[in-house]
Amino acid sequence: MFVRLNTGAGAVAGSAAYGIRVGVAIPLRNPRPDGLPDEVESEQLQSIEDALIARSSGHAILVAVITISGMREFVFYTGDGDWIPDFHQQMMRSTSSHEVQCMAEHDPGWAVYHHLGG
């Protein structure tokens, strides 16, 4: 497992303004034998990450990027879930290289962030 953690997000961890965790999972299409993306897929995932950040701007904070055995997950925290269905639809329509899965759940204590070391 590889984790990129936004340690600066710790300043707002547990804030009522960011009590909903949003997970965006991207199954890898061509994982290497070790389950990680190859160079081409890494570039595609970077483009997806850039789009996720742009589309969630003003709504959520990206706190972690997890790559594990054939999957990359982007973990965000937000305070309002109303924008999430449109966000997910936009990402599915604009991402032709990969499937985009999205889920959200209440996590006022930022359990996932803290579990990852934040």
N, C-alpha and C positions, 0 to 999 in steps of 0.2 A: 504494500500500500504506500502510495505517495500522497502527501498532504501539503498543500500550500495554504497557510493560515494568515488571515489578515489580523495581525496582532493589534493594530490600531483600533479595530472594532471593539476591543475590550473596554474602551472608554464608555461605550453605550450598552454593553452587555447587560441584559436583565432590565433594561429600560422599558417602561410601559409603551413607549413609542415604537418598539420593535419586538413585539411579543409573538409574532407569527413566523415560523420557519418555512421557507420555500425551498424545496429541493428540485433541481432540474437535472435529470439523469439522461445521459447520452450513451447508449450501448455502442461499443466500438464495432466497426464493420470488419476490420482486418487486424485483430490484435496479434502481436508477435507471440511466440510460444510462452513468453513470461507474462502474457496478459496485458502488456502495455502497448500503446499505439506506436506505429512506425512513423518515420519522418513525414510522409505525406499526410497521414491521418492527424498527426500532431498539428500540422499547419491548418487543417480543416477545423480542428477543435479550437484552435486559437481564434479563428474567424467567428466561430459560434460563441465563444466567450466574449469577444468584443461586442457582438450583437446583443447578447444577454445583458451586458453591462449598460449598453446604450438604451435598450428598451426598458430596463428597470430603473433607470436614472430618475431620481425624484421620488421613487417609491420604496426602494429597498437598498440594503447594503450587502455586497458580496463579502462573505466572511471566510469561505473556505472553498478550495477546489480539491477534490479527492479522486485519485485514479487508483482503481483496484480491479484486478482480474477481469478485463473485458468491459469496463465501465468507467465513465468519468461523470462525477456528480459535482454540481455547483450548488453551494449552500448560501442562501440569502436569508436575511431577517427583514421583516417589514411590520408595520403597525396596522395596515389596512389591507384586507384581502380582496377588495372589490376589483382591483385592476388585474388580478392574477389570471382569470379565464381569458381575457383579451390578450394578455401577454403570451400565454401559452399558445393560443391560436395563431398569433402573429409569428411566433418562433417556429411553429410547425409549418406554416405556409412559406416562410422565407428560408428554411433549412432543407435543402434538397439532398445533402450528402449523408445525413444521419436522421434517425428517429429522435424526437424530442419528447421526453416524458416529464411530467410536472406534477408535484404534489405539494400540499401545504397543510400544516397543522400548528396548533397553538403550542408554543414552547417559550413561555415567559421567562423561564430561568436559563434559557440558552444552553440546554443540556448537551446538544450535539457540539456546539462550539467549545464548551468546557471539556467535553470528553476528548476532543481533538487537541487539547492543550492550551486553549485560549483562556 
